[in-house]
Amino acid sequence: MDRTVRTVEDVLALMDGLFASESEADRLATGDGKDFWDRFYADRSKTVPFFVSKPDENLAAYLDQGLIAPGRALDLGCGAGRNALYLASRGFEVDAVDLSPVAVAWGEDRAHEAGGDVRFLCGDAFVLPAAELSGPYDLVVDSGCFHHLPPHRRVSYLALLDRILAPGGHLALTSFAAGEQGMGSELADVDLYRRRDLQGGLAYTPETLRWIFSDLVEVELRRMREEPPESALFGVTFLWTALFRRSTAASGDVRPGDDFA
């Protein structure tokens, strides 16, 4: 007899298991987990749009427009570190975390080549101890992590933001846009569990993103702008870009050195 559930995290872990599969084909279709991403990042020569060493165009625009300012930043699901390195070059103190050690190793190589100062962390951001993912961060950047999470892990995601995002801090998010054929599943949440398949990532509408992040203040939500190959920026139109800000109402409750566990 196997009784494994006592806490909310036990429930979430149990639900994670619904998307695990013994089938290689199913694992690839799910697009979820360390092994998948290790294989994905193993060949650095693959023609993958976001393998380029360019920052997201919306991230550059936020800085150029004065919507965000240098401070402490976390690149969540950093991949090979393109946005993390850009932020470091613009004066941010940057932590970058990814589930895949292969992706993190690539990011560290890029940082070494560019002379960029980024602290890379390898692991699951939801379970990394507060001593490693300490916060508070003035900026959390998520370029493609959120839309690969199963629905129940939105709970973990919002709890993480609540723990690490500083009052007045910003979340810069990109996610698959609904209505783009082949770029993100539009199945209802319940159907994802019935099929036990994340379909390679989930598509969102602006209304859904506003609802999920309703505890934050919307600064901007728009389509990512297309950038030509010769551009110094990355931009594709099948993504939403969103900038949300945490209210400063609780700013008096957070002080440097506070425990964010």
PATITOR-441463 format. One line per 8 residues: their letters; for each residue x, y, z of N, C-alpha, C, O, CB. Coordinates in steps of 0.05 Angstrom, whole numbers. Glycine has a CB too. Layout:
A) X,Y,Z,X,Y,Z,X,Y,Z,X,Y,Z,X,Y,Z | ... .
//
This chain:
MDRTVRTV) 17,-24,0,0,0,0,18,25,0,36,27,16,-19,0,25 | 12,43,-19,29,66,-22,14,92,-15,-4,99,-31,40,67,-51 | 20,105,7,7,130,15,29,152,15,46,153,32,-6,127,43 | 28,169,-5,50,188,-9,41,217,-5,58,235,-5,61,185,-37 | 16,223,-1,6,250,0,0,259,28,-16,248,42,-19,253,-17 | 15,280,36,10,293,62,8,323,59,-7,336,73,32,285,82 | 24,335,40,25,364,37,16,372,9,12,355,-9,54,374,41 | 12,398,5,5,408,-22,26,400,-42,20,393,-65,1,439,-21 .
EDVLALMD) 52,402,-34,73,395,-52,72,365,-60,79,358,-82,100,401,-40 | 63,348,-41,60,320,-48,38,317,-70,41,300,-88,52,304,-23 | 17,332,-68,-4,331,-88,7,340,-115,1,328,-136,-28,349,-80 | 22,362,-115,33,372,-140,52,352,-153,52,349,-177,47,399,-136 | 68,340,-136,87,320,-146,72,296,-158,80,285,-178,106,311,-124 | 51,288,-144,35,266,-155,24,273,-182,24,256,-200,12,259,-135 | 14,297,-185,3,306,-211,25,308,-232,19,304,-256,-12,332,-208 | 49,316,-224,71,316,-243,74,288,-256,79,285,-280,98,323,-229 .
GLFASESE) 70,267,-239,73,240,-248,53,232,-270,58,213,-285,71,221,-226 | 31,246,-271,11,240,-292,22,244,-320,13,232,-339,-14,257,-288 | 42,262,-322,54,268,-348,79,253,-354,92,256,-375,59,298,-351 | 88,236,-335,111,219,-339,103,195,-356,80,185,-354,124,210,-312 | 122,186,-372,115,163,-390,140,146,-394,162,155,-394,105,173,-417 | 135,120,-397,157,102,-404,163,103,-433,184,92,-442,150,73,-395 | 146,115,-449,149,116,-478,166,140,-486,160,163,-478,122,117,-492 | 187,135,-501,204,157,-511,188,176,-528,192,200,-526,227,146,-528 .
ADRLATGD) 170,166,-545,153,183,-562,136,202,-545,133,225,-551,136,166,-580 | 124,191,-524,107,207,-507,123,229,-492,114,251,-489,93,190,-486 | 147,222,-483,164,242,-470,170,265,-488,170,288,-480,189,229,-459 | 176,258,-513,182,279,-533,158,296,-538,160,320,-541,193,267,-559 | 135,283,-540,110,298,-545,103,317,-522,93,339,-526,87,279,-550 | 109,308,-498,103,324,-474,121,348,-473,112,370,-466,106,308,-449 | 146,345,-481,165,368,-480,170,377,-452,173,401,-447,154,391,-497 | 171,359,-433,172,366,-405,194,350,-391,197,326,-397,145,362,-391 .
GKDFWDRF) 209,362,-374,228,348,-358,257,351,-366,263,359,-389,222,319,-359 | 276,346,-348,304,351,-352,315,335,-376,330,346,-392,319,344,-327 | 308,309,-378,319,292,-399,312,303,-427,329,304,-445,309,264,-396 | 287,312,-430,279,324,-456,297,348,-462,307,350,-484,250,332,-455 | 300,366,-443,314,391,-448,344,386,-451,358,401,-466,309,411,-426 | 355,366,-438,383,359,-442,387,351,-471,407,359,-484,392,336,-423 | 370,334,-481,372,326,-509,368,349,-528,382,352,-548,352,304,-516 | 349,367,-521,343,389,-538,366,408,-542,372,418,-564,319,405,-526 .
YADRSKTV) 381,413,-520,403,432,-520,430,419,-527,450,433,-529,406,446,-494 | 431,393,-531,456,379,-535,470,387,-561,494,389,-562,452,349,-535 | 455,392,-582,466,400,-608,463,430,-611,441,440,-618,452,385,-632 | 484,445,-606,483,474,-607,481,485,-636,476,509,-640,507,486,-594 | 485,468,-656,484,477,-683,456,476,-696,452,484,-718,504,461,-700 | 437,465,-681,410,462,-691,398,489,-698,404,509,-686,392,447,-671 | 381,489,-719,367,513,-727,342,516,-710,320,508,-717,360,513,-757 | 346,529,-687,324,534,-668,324,565,-664,344,577,-658,328,519,-641 .
PFFVSKPD) 300,578,-668,300,607,-667,313,619,-642,328,639,-644,271,616,-668 | 308,607,-619,318,620,-594,346,610,-586,355,615,-564,299,616,-572 | 359,595,-604,387,588,-599,406,611,-604,429,610,-596,395,563,-615 | 396,631,-618,413,654,-624,421,669,-599,406,668,-579,399,674,-644 | 444,682,-599,453,696,-576,443,725,-577,459,744,-579,484,695,-573 | 417,728,-576,404,754,-578,382,757,-557,369,737,-551,392,759,-606 | 379,780,-545,358,783,-525,330,787,-538,329,795,-562,364,807,-506 | 309,782,-523,282,787,-533,279,817,-538,288,834,-523,261,777,-513 .
ENLAAYLD) 265,823,-560,261,851,-568,245,867,-547,250,890,-543,248,853,-595 | 226,853,-535,210,867,-515,226,874,-490,222,895,-478,186,850,-507 | 245,857,-483,262,862,-459,279,887,-464,282,904,-447,280,838,-453 | 290,889,-488,306,913,-495,288,938,-496,297,959,-487,319,909,-523 | 264,934,-506,245,957,-507,238,967,-479,236,991,-474,220,950,-522 | 234,949,-460,227,957,-433,249,975,-421,244,995,-408,222,933,-415 | 274,967,-426,296,983,-416,298,1010,-431,302,1031,-418,323,968,-419 | 296,1009,-457,299,1034,-473,277,1054,-466,281,1078,-467,298,1027,-503 .
QGLIAPGR) 253,1043,-459,231,1061,-453,230,1069,-423,213,1084,-415,205,1047,-460 | 248,1059,-408,249,1065,-379,228,1051,-363,222,1060,-341,246,1094,-376 | 216,1030,-373,195,1015,-358,208,998,-336,195,993,-316,179,997,-377 | 233,989,-340,248,975,-320,275,988,-317,285,1001,-336,250,945,-326 | 288,985,-295,315,996,-290,333,975,-278,323,956,-265,313,1021,-271 | 359,977,-282,377,957,-271,374,953,-241,368,971,-225,406,966,-276 | 377,928,-233,374,919,-205,381,889,-204,397,880,-221,346,924,-194 | 370,875,-186,373,846,-184,353,833,-203,330,839,-202,370,835,-155 .
ALDLGCGA) 363,814,-219,345,801,-239,349,770,-237,370,760,-231,351,810,-267 | 327,756,-242,327,727,-245,316,720,-272,295,728,-280,310,714,-222 | 332,704,-287,323,693,-313,314,665,-307,330,647,-301,347,693,-335 | 288,661,-308,275,636,-300,271,618,-325,257,625,-344,247,641,-287 | 284,595,-325,284,578,-349,302,591,-369,294,596,-392,256,574,-360 | 327,596,-361,345,613,-377,355,601,-403,365,616,-420,368,621,-360 | 354,574,-406,365,562,-430,395,568,-431,409,565,-412,351,572,-455 | 404,576,-455,432,582,-459,440,611,-451,462,620,-457,439,578,-488 .
GRNALYLA) 422,625,-437,429,649,-423,429,675,-440,442,694,-432,455,646,-412 | 415,675,-463,417,699,-480,406,724,-466,418,745,-468,402,694,-506 | 383,721,-453,372,745,-439,387,751,-414,390,775,-407,342,739,-432 | 397,731,-400,413,736,-376,438,752,-382,445,771,-368,421,710,-362 | 452,745,-404,476,759,-411,470,788,-420,486,806,-414,490,744,-434 | 448,791,-434,440,818,-441,435,836,-417,444,859,-416,415,817,-459 | 420,825,-398,414,841,-374,440,848,-359,443,870,-349,396,825,-355 | 459,829,-357,484,834,-344,499,857,-358,511,874,-345,502,809,-343 .
SRGFEVDA) 497,857,-385,511,878,-400,498,906,-396,510,926,-402,511,871,-430 | 472,905,-387,458,930,-382,458,938,-352,443,956,-344,429,928,-392 | 475,926,-337,479,935,-310,464,919,-288,464,928,-265,472,962,-308 | 450,898,-295,436,882,-276,455,862,-261,475,853,-273,413,866,-289 | 448,856,-237,461,833,-222,443,809,-227,420,809,-218,464,839,-191 | 453,789,-242,435,769,-254,441,741,-243,463,732,-242,439,769,-284 | 419,728,-234,418,700,-229,403,687,-252,383,699,-261,406,693,-201 | 411,664,-261,398,650,-283,395,620,-276,414,608,-268,413,653,-310 .
VDLSPVAV) 371,610,-277,366,582,-269,352,566,-291,335,577,-306,349,582,-244 | 361,541,-294,348,524,-314,349,495,-303,367,488,-289,361,526,-342 | 329,480,-311,327,451,-303,349,435,-316,357,414,-305,300,440,-311 | 359,443,-340,377,426,-356,406,434,-351,414,457,-356,370,429,-385 | 423,415,-341,451,421,-339,465,426,-365,485,441,-367,465,398,-324 | 454,414,-387,466,419,-413,462,448,-422,480,460,-433,454,399,-434 | 437,458,-417,432,486,-424,449,505,-407,460,524,-417,402,492,-420 | 451,499,-381,466,516,-363,496,516,-371,509,537,-370,464,506,-334 .
AWGEDRAH) 506,493,-379,535,492,-388,539,510,-412,560,523,-414,543,463,-394 | 520,510,-430,522,527,-454,521,557,-445,536,573,-455,498,521,-474 | 503,563,-427,502,590,-417,528,599,-404,537,622,-408,479,593,-398 | 540,582,-389,565,588,-376,587,592,-396,604,609,-393,573,566,-356 | 587,576,-418,607,579,-439,603,607,-453,622,621,-458,604,557,-460 | 578,614,-458,573,640,-470,582,663,-452,593,682,-461,543,643,-477 | 577,660,-426,585,681,-407,615,684,-407,626,706,-406,574,675,-379 | 629,661,-407,658,662,-407,669,676,-432,687,692,-431,670,633,-405 .
EAGGDVRF) 657,669,-455,666,681,-480,660,711,-481,676,726,-492,652,667,-504 | 638,719,-470,630,747,-472,640,763,-448,638,788,-448,600,749,-473 | 652,750,-428,660,764,-404,637,774,-388,639,793,-373,677,788,-412 | 614,760,-390,590,768,-375,590,757,-347,599,735,-342,565,759,-390 | 580,772,-329,578,764,-301,550,756,-294,533,772,-287,587,787,-282 | 545,729,-296,519,718,-290,523,694,-271,541,678,-276,504,709,-316 | 507,692,-251,508,669,-233,488,648,-243,464,652,-240,503,677,-203 | 498,626,-254,480,605,-265,474,585,-243,492,577,-228,493,592,-290 .
LCGDAFVL) 449,576,-242,440,555,-223,427,533,-239,411,539,-258,421,567,-202 | 432,509,-232,419,486,-246,400,472,-226,408,464,-205,440,466,-257 | 375,470,-234,356,456,-217,327,466,-222,322,483,-239,363,460,-188 | 309,454,-207,281,461,-208,276,485,-191,279,484,-167,263,437,-199 | 268,507,-203,264,532,-188,244,530,-166,245,545,-146,256,554,-207 | 225,511,-169,205,508,-148,215,494,-123,202,496,-102,182,492,-160 | 237,480,-125,247,466,-102,275,475,-93,285,466,-72,247,436,-107 | 288,492,-108,314,503,-99,311,517,-73,291,532,-69,326,522,-121 .
PAAELSGP) 329,513,-54,326,526,-28,329,556,-30,342,567,-49,348,515,-9 | 317,570,-11,317,599,-11,345,610,-10,350,632,-20,301,610,12 | 364,595,1,391,604,3,404,607,-25,422,623,-29,408,585,20 | 394,591,-44,404,593,-72,388,612,-89,399,627,-105,405,565,-85 | 362,611,-86,344,629,-101,332,648,-81,309,646,-74,322,612,-117 | 348,667,-73,342,682,-48,322,704,-52,305,708,-34,367,693,-37 | 323,719,-73,306,743,-75,314,763,-54,332,757,-38,277,735,-72 | 301,786,-52,281,794,-72,294,803,-98,316,815,-99,264,816,-61 .
YDLVVDSG) 280,798,-120,289,806,-147,272,829,-157,248,829,-154,288,782,-167 | 286,849,-169,271,872,-181,259,864,-207,240,877,-216,291,895,-184 | 270,843,-220,260,835,-246,262,804,-248,283,793,-242,275,848,-269 | 240,791,-255,240,763,-262,233,761,-292,213,771,-301,220,746,-245 | 251,749,-307,247,745,-336,241,716,-341,254,698,-332,273,754,-352 | 220,712,-356,211,685,-364,206,685,-394,185,695,-403,186,675,-348 | 225,675,-409,221,674,-438,218,645,-447,236,632,-457,246,687,-453 | 194,634,-442,187,607,-451,187,586,-430,185,562,-437,206,600,-472 .
CFHHLPPH) 189,593,-405,186,572,-384,157,567,-377,148,544,-376,202,581,-359 | 142,588,-371,115,586,-361,97,569,-379,81,553,-370,103,614,-359 | 100,573,-406,81,558,-424,88,528,-426,74,514,-440,81,571,-451 | 110,519,-414,116,490,-413,108,477,-387,113,454,-383,146,486,-418 | 95,492,-369,87,481,-344,59,468,-346,42,479,-359,87,503,-322 | 55,445,-333,28,435,-331,11,453,-314,21,468,-297,28,406,-318 | -15,453,-317,-33,472,-304,-29,474,-273,-30,495,-262,-61,466,-309 | -25,451,-260,-23,451,-231,2,466,-222,3,475,-199,-23,423,-220 .
RRVSYLAL) 22,468,-239,47,481,-231,45,512,-233,63,526,-225,70,471,-248 | 22,522,-243,18,551,-241,16,559,-212,24,581,-205,-8,559,-256 | 6,541,-195,4,546,-166,33,551,-155,37,570,-140,-10,523,-152 | 51,533,-163,79,535,-154,92,561,-165,107,574,-151,95,511,-163 | 85,567,-190,97,590,-203,89,616,-189,105,633,-183,88,591,-233 | 63,619,-183,53,643,-169,64,644,-141,70,666,-131,23,643,-168 | 67,622,-128,79,621,-101,108,630,-102,118,644,-84,76,593,-88 | 122,621,-122,150,629,-126,153,659,-130,169,673,-117,163,614,-149 .
LDRILAPG) 136,670,-147,136,699,-151,130,714,-126,142,734,-119,115,707,-173 | 111,704,-111,103,717,-85,127,717,-66,129,736,-50,79,702,-73 | 144,697,-68,167,695,-49,190,712,-58,204,724,-41,175,666,-47 | 195,713,-84,221,725,-93,219,752,-107,238,766,-109,234,706,-112 | 194,760,-116,192,785,-131,189,808,-111,171,808,-94,168,784,-150 | 206,827,-113,206,850,-95,181,867,-99,171,869,-122,232,867,-98 | 171,880,-78,150,900,-82,159,921,-102,181,932,-100,142,913,-55 | 142,927,-122,150,945,-143,166,931,-165,172,944,-185,165,967,-132 .
GHLALTSF) 173,906,-162,188,891,-182,170,882,-205,146,883,-204,201,866,-169 | 183,874,-226,170,867,-251,174,838,-260,195,826,-254,179,885,-274 | 153,827,-272,155,801,-286,153,807,-316,133,818,-326,132,782,-277 | 174,799,-331,174,802,-360,170,774,-372,188,757,-369,201,815,-371 | 147,769,-384,139,742,-392,134,741,-422,124,759,-434,113,734,-377 | 143,718,-434,134,712,-461,121,684,-461,130,667,-446,158,713,-482 | 100,681,-477,87,655,-478,74,651,-505,69,670,-519,65,652,-455 | 69,625,-512,56,619,-537,29,633,-538,14,634,-519,52,588,-539 .
AAGEQGMG) 23,644,-562,-2,658,-567,-23,639,-579,-17,624,-598,2,682,-585 | -47,638,-567,-68,622,-579,-75,632,-607,-72,656,-613,-93,623,-561 | -83,613,-624,-90,620,-651,-68,616,-671,-72,621,-695,-99,648,-652 | -44,608,-661,-22,603,-679,-19,573,-683,-10,559,-665,5,615,-668 | -26,563,-706,-27,535,-711,0,522,-706,21,531,-717,-36,529,-740 | 1,501,-690,25,486,-685,43,499,-664,65,489,-659,40,483,-710 | 35,521,-652,52,535,-633,38,538,-606,31,560,-597,60,563,-643 | 34,515,-593,21,515,-567,-7,503,-568,-23,510,-584,20,543,-556 .
SELADVDL) -12,485,-549,-37,471,-548,-59,489,-537,-54,505,-518,-35,446,-530 | -83,487,-548,-106,502,-538,-126,484,-525,-149,492,-521,-119,518,-561 | -118,460,-518,-135,442,-503,-142,454,-476,-125,468,-464,-122,414,-500 | -166,449,-466,-173,457,-439,-156,443,-419,-146,421,-424,-203,452,-433 | -152,456,-396,-134,444,-375,-143,415,-369,-126,397,-367,-135,461,-350 | -168,411,-365,-178,384,-357,-171,363,-379,-165,340,-372,-208,384,-352 | -171,371,-404,-165,352,-426,-136,345,-427,-129,323,-435,-174,364,-452 | -119,363,-418,-90,357,-416,-86,334,-397,-69,316,-401,-74,382,-407 .
YRRRDLQG) -101,334,-375,-98,312,-355,-110,286,-366,-100,264,-360,-111,320,-328 | -132,289,-380,-145,265,-392,-125,251,-411,-124,227,-413,-171,272,-406 | -111,268,-427,-92,257,-447,-65,252,-435,-48,237,-447,-90,275,-470 | -59,263,-412,-33,261,-399,-11,270,-419,9,256,-422,-28,233,-390 | -15,293,-431,3,302,-452,2,333,-453,-20,344,-456,-4,290,-480 | 25,346,-450,25,375,-451,27,386,-479,28,410,-483,48,386,-435 | 28,369,-499,27,377,-527,50,395,-535,48,410,-554,0,391,-532 | 72,393,-520,95,409,-527,94,438,-518,112,454,-524,99,410,-557 .
GLAYTPET) 74,445,-502,72,473,-492,43,482,-494,28,473,-511,91,491,-506 | 36,502,-478,8,511,-476,6,539,-487,22,557,-482,-2,510,-448 | -15,544,-503,-21,570,-514,-39,586,-494,-54,574,-480,-34,569,-542 | -36,612,-495,-52,629,-477,-64,652,-493,-53,661,-513,-34,640,-454 | -86,662,-483,-98,687,-493,-90,710,-474,-82,704,-451,-129,685,-496 | -92,735,-483,-87,757,-464,-105,756,-440,-96,762,-418,-90,784,-479 | -130,749,-444,-149,748,-422,-141,728,-401,-143,733,-377,-177,742,-432 | -131,705,-410,-122,684,-391,-98,693,-376,-96,688,-351,-117,658,-406 .
LRWIFSDL) -79,705,-390,-54,715,-376,-62,736,-355,-51,736,-333,-34,726,-396 | -80,754,-362,-88,774,-343,-102,762,-319,-98,771,-296,-107,795,-356 | -117,741,-323,-131,727,-301,-111,713,-283,-112,716,-259,-152,707,-312 | -92,698,-295,-72,683,-279,-55,702,-262,-50,697,-239,-55,666,-297 | -47,725,-274,-30,743,-260,-45,768,-250,-34,790,-249,-7,752,-279 | -70,763,-242,-87,785,-233,-78,798,-207,-87,820,-201,-115,776,-230 | -60,785,-192,-49,797,-168,-28,818,-174,-19,833,-157,-38,776,-149 | -19,819,-200,1,838,-209,-12,860,-226,-35,856,-235,23,824,-225 .
VEVELRRM) 1,882,-229,-8,904,-245,2,901,-274,26,899,-278,0,931,-233 | -16,902,-293,-7,900,-321,5,927,-330,-7,948,-327,-31,893,-339 | 29,925,-340,42,949,-352,39,949,-382,34,969,-394,72,949,-344 | 44,925,-394,41,923,-423,36,894,-430,48,876,-417,67,933,-438 | 19,889,-450,15,862,-460,10,865,-490,-9,878,-499,-9,847,-446 | 27,852,-506,26,855,-535,39,831,-548,52,815,-535,39,881,-544 | 36,830,-575,51,810,-590,80,818,-591,87,841,-592,39,808,-619 | 97,797,-591,125,802,-596,128,812,-625,115,802,-643,142,777,-591 .
REEPPESA) 146,831,-629,150,842,-656,170,824,-672,190,815,-661,160,871,-655 | 164,821,-697,182,806,-715,208,821,-719,208,845,-724,168,800,-742 | 230,807,-715,256,819,-720,270,805,-743,270,780,-744,274,818,-694 | 282,819,-762,295,806,-784,321,792,-776,331,798,-754,302,827,-806 | 331,774,-792,355,758,-784,379,776,-777,395,768,-759,363,740,-806 | 381,799,-790,405,816,-785,402,832,-759,421,846,-751,409,834,-808 | 379,832,-747,374,848,-723,391,837,-699,397,813,-698,344,847,-715 | 397,855,-681,412,847,-657,393,836,-635,401,829,-614,427,871,-646 .
LFGVTFLW) 367,836,-642,346,827,-623,331,803,-634,330,798,-658,327,850,-617 | 319,788,-615,303,765,-622,274,773,-622,264,785,-603,308,741,-603 | 259,766,-643,230,772,-644,215,755,-663,222,753,-687,226,801,-651 | 194,741,-653,176,725,-669,148,731,-661,142,737,-638,183,694,-666 | 129,730,-680,102,740,-674,84,719,-662,61,725,-656,90,750,-699 | 93,694,-658,75,674,-646,76,674,-616,65,656,-603,82,646,-657 | 88,695,-604,90,697,-575,76,722,-565,76,743,-579,119,697,-566 | 63,720,-542,55,743,-527,78,753,-510,94,737,-500,30,737,-509 .
TALFRRST) 81,779,-507,99,790,-488,83,806,-468,65,821,-475,121,808,-502 | 90,803,-442,75,817,-421,95,827,-400,114,814,-393,54,798,-408 | 89,851,-390,104,862,-368,84,868,-346,66,884,-349,120,888,-376 | 88,855,-323,71,859,-300,88,870,-277,112,865,-275,57,832,-291 | 75,885,-260,90,897,-237,76,889,-211,51,889,-209,91,928,-239 | 92,882,-191,81,877,-165,75,903,-150,91,922,-152,101,859,-148 | 53,904,-136,46,928,-121,67,935,-100,80,917,-89,18,924,-108 | 71,960,-95,90,969,-75,76,971,-47,89,979,-28,102,995,-82 .
AASGDVRP) 51,963,-45,36,966,-20,50,952,3,48,962,26,8,956,-23 | 63,930,-3,76,915,19,106,921,22,120,906,35,72,885,15 | 115,943,9,144,948,8,156,951,36,179,945,40,149,972,-8 | 140,961,55,151,964,81,155,938,96,168,937,117,133,982,97 | 144,916,85,146,890,98,171,875,90,178,854,102,122,874,92 | 186,885,69,209,870,59,233,887,62,234,911,54,205,863,29 | 254,875,75,279,890,80,302,872,71,299,848,71,281,898,110 | 324,884,63,348,868,56,355,850,79,356,858,102,372,887,48 .
GDDFA) 360,825,72,368,805,92,344,789,103,348,770,118,381,819,115 | 320,797,95,296,782,104,298,753,94,309,748,72,270,795,95 | 287,734,109,286,706,100,262,703,82,239,707,90,285,687,124 | 267,694,57,245,690,38,237,661,36,225,653,16,253,701,10 | 245,645,55,237,616,54,207,613,59,197,591,59,252,600,76 .
//
